Amino acid sequence: MAALAKHFYEDEARWSLAGLLHDIDYETTKDEPEQHSLLGAEILQGLGVEAEIIQAVKVHNDMHHLPRVSQMDKALFCADPITGLVVAATLVLPSKKIVELTTENILNRFKEKGFAKGANREHIAACADLGLSLEEFVKISLTAMQQIATDLDL
C-alpha cells in the first residue's frame, strides 16, 4: 500500500495503515466471511481511526458489494490478493527467495488458474480501476515486497 501511495503521490503513512489494519477482525470473522470487514470497520471506528481508512477496510471485502470510490479503496481491494500471489510464487522457486522472483514469473503464475487459488485474479485485475496495467501493478507490488524481504522472511 505504501508503494501504491507513493506511485499516486498519496500519503504513504495513511495508506500503509489501511493495509496493516484491513484484516483486524480476521481472527474473529474467519469462519463468518459475511461479517469480515464490517466488524473491522466497527473496531476501527471505536479506536478513532479516520473515516477514509475505515471505508477502505470496509469495502475491501467484495462480499458486501459496497462501491469502492476512493483511490485508497481501490488500491486496498487489489493489493490484498496480490501479496498472496507473490508469496506463493516465491515459495515455489528453488531458492524460495523473493529477490529472484520476476514480474514475468508472477504474470505467468497469474494465468495458472490452479496456482494460489486464494489469490482472486479478478480482484487483482481491478488494478485497472486505478489506471494501472496488470504488469505495472505486479511490478510495483513485487518491488515493494522485495524491499522488505527480510521482514517477510522471504
C-alpha positions as CSV (number, residue, x, y, z in Angstrom):
1,M,0.0,0.0,0.0
2,A,2.9,2.4,0.7
3,A,4.3,1.8,-2.7
4,L,1.0,2.4,-4.3
5,A,0.6,5.6,-2.3
6,K,4.0,6.7,-3.4
7,H,3.1,5.9,-7.0
8,F,0.0,8.0,-6.8
9,Y,1.5,10.8,-4.7
10,E,-0.7,10.0,-1.8
11,D,0.1,9.8,2.0
12,E,2.2,6.7,2.4
13,A,1.6,6.5,6.2
14,R,-2.2,6.6,5.8
15,W,-2.3,4.0,3.0
16,S,0.2,1.8,4.9
17,L,-2.1,2.0,8.0
18,A,-5.1,0.9,5.9
19,G,-3.0,-2.1,4.6
20,L,-1.9,-3.0,8.1
21,L,-5.4,-2.8,9.6
22,H,-7.6,-4.2,6.9
23,D,-7.8,-7.6,8.4
24,I,-8.0,-6.5,12.1
25,D,-11.1,-8.6,12.6
26,Y,-9.9,-11.7,10.7
27,E,-9.4,-14.0,13.7
28,T,-12.9,-13.3,14.9
29,T,-14.6,-13.4,11.4
30,K,-12.5,-16.1,9.6
31,D,-15.5,-18.5,9.8
32,E,-18.0,-15.8,9.1
33,P,-16.8,-14.0,5.9
34,E,-20.1,-12.1,5.6
35,Q,-19.0,-10.3,8.8
36,H,-15.4,-9.7,7.8
37,S,-14.5,-6.1,7.3
38,L,-17.8,-4.9,8.8
39,L,-16.6,-5.8,12.2
40,G,-13.2,-4.5,11.3
41,A,-14.8,-1.1,10.4
42,E,-16.6,-1.0,13.8
43,I,-13.4,-1.8,15.7
44,L,-11.5,0.9,13.8
45,Q,-14.3,3.4,14.3
46,G,-14.2,2.7,18.1
47,L,-10.4,3.3,18.0
48,G,-10.9,6.7,16.3
49,V,-9.3,5.8,13.0
50,E,-10.0,8.2,10.3
51,A,-13.1,7.7,8.1
52,E,-11.2,7.1,4.8
53,I,-9.2,4.3,6.2
54,I,-12.3,2.7,7.8
55,Q,-14.1,2.9,4.5
56,A,-11.2,1.3,2.6
57,V,-11.2,-1.5,5.2
58,K,-14.9,-1.9,4.9
59,V,-15.1,-2.1,1.1
60,H,-12.1,-4.4,0.6
61,N,-14.4,-7.4,1.2
62,D,-16.3,-7.9,-2.0
63,M,-18.9,-10.0,-0.3
64,H,-20.7,-6.8,0.8
65,H,-21.0,-5.4,-2.7
66,L,-20.1,-1.9,-1.5
67,P,-18.7,0.5,-4.0
68,R,-15.0,1.3,-4.0
69,V,-14.8,5.0,-4.6
70,S,-11.5,6.5,-3.4
71,Q,-8.1,5.5,-4.7
72,M,-7.3,4.0,-1.3
73,D,-10.5,1.8,-1.5
74,K,-9.5,0.6,-5.0
75,A,-5.8,0.1,-4.0
76,L,-6.6,-2.0,-0.9
77,F,-9.0,-4.2,-2.8
78,C,-6.4,-5.3,-5.4
79,A,-3.4,-5.1,-3.1
80,D,-4.8,-7.6,-0.7
81,P,-4.7,-10.7,-3.0
82,I,-1.6,-9.7,-4.9
83,T,0.5,-10.2,-1.8
84,G,-0.6,-13.8,-1.5
85,L,0.1,-14.5,-5.2
86,V,3.6,-13.0,-4.8
87,V,4.3,-15.1,-1.7
88,A,3.1,-18.3,-3.4
89,A,5.2,-17.6,-6.5
90,T,8.2,-17.1,-4.2
91,L,7.7,-20.3,-2.3
92,V,7.8,-22.4,-5.5
93,L,11.1,-21.0,-6.5
94,P,14.0,-23.4,-5.8
95,S,15.7,-20.7,-3.7
96,K,12.4,-19.5,-2.1
97,K,13.9,-16.0,-2.3
98,I,11.7,-13.1,-3.4
99,V,14.7,-11.3,-4.8
100,E,14.9,-13.9,-7.5
101,L,11.2,-13.5,-8.5
102,T,10.4,-11.5,-11.6
103,T,7.3,-9.7,-12.8
104,E,7.2,-12.0,-15.7
105,N,7.1,-15.1,-13.4
106,I,4.2,-13.6,-11.4
107,L,2.3,-12.8,-14.6
108,N,2.8,-16.4,-15.8
109,R,1.5,-17.7,-12.4
110,F,-1.4,-15.3,-12.6
111,K,-2.6,-17.2,-15.8
112,E,-2.5,-20.5,-14.0
113,K,-6.0,-20.9,-12.5
114,G,-4.9,-23.8,-10.2
115,F,-2.0,-21.8,-8.7
116,A,-2.6,-19.9,-5.5
117,K,-6.4,-20.3,-5.8
118,G,-6.9,-17.9,-2.8
119,A,-5.4,-15.0,-4.8
120,N,-8.5,-13.8,-6.6
121,R,-7.5,-12.9,-10.1
122,E,-10.5,-10.6,-10.7
123,H,-9.6,-8.6,-7.6
124,I,-6.0,-8.3,-8.7
125,A,-7.1,-7.3,-12.2
126,A,-9.1,-4.5,-10.6
127,C,-5.8,-2.6,-10.6
128,A,-7.2,-1.3,-13.9
129,D,-9.6,0.8,-11.8
130,L,-6.5,2.6,-10.5
131,G,-5.4,3.2,-14.1
132,L,-2.6,0.6,-13.8
133,S,-2.0,-2.2,-16.2
134,L,-1.6,-5.6,-14.6
135,E,2.1,-5.6,-15.4
136,E,2.6,-2.2,-13.8
137,F,0.7,-3.3,-10.7
138,V,2.6,-6.5,-10.3
139,K,5.9,-4.7,-10.7
140,I,5.0,-2.1,-8.1
141,S,3.8,-4.8,-5.7
142,L,6.8,-7.1,-6.3
143,T,9.3,-4.3,-5.9
144,A,7.7,-3.2,-2.6
145,M,7.8,-6.7,-1.2
146,Q,11.3,-7.3,-2.3
147,Q,12.4,-4.1,-0.4
148,I,11.1,-5.7,2.8
149,A,12.2,-9.3,2.0
150,T,13.9,-9.7,5.4
151,D,10.7,-8.6,7.3
152,L,8.7,-11.1,5.2
153,D,11.3,-13.8,5.8
154,L,11.4,-14.4,2.1
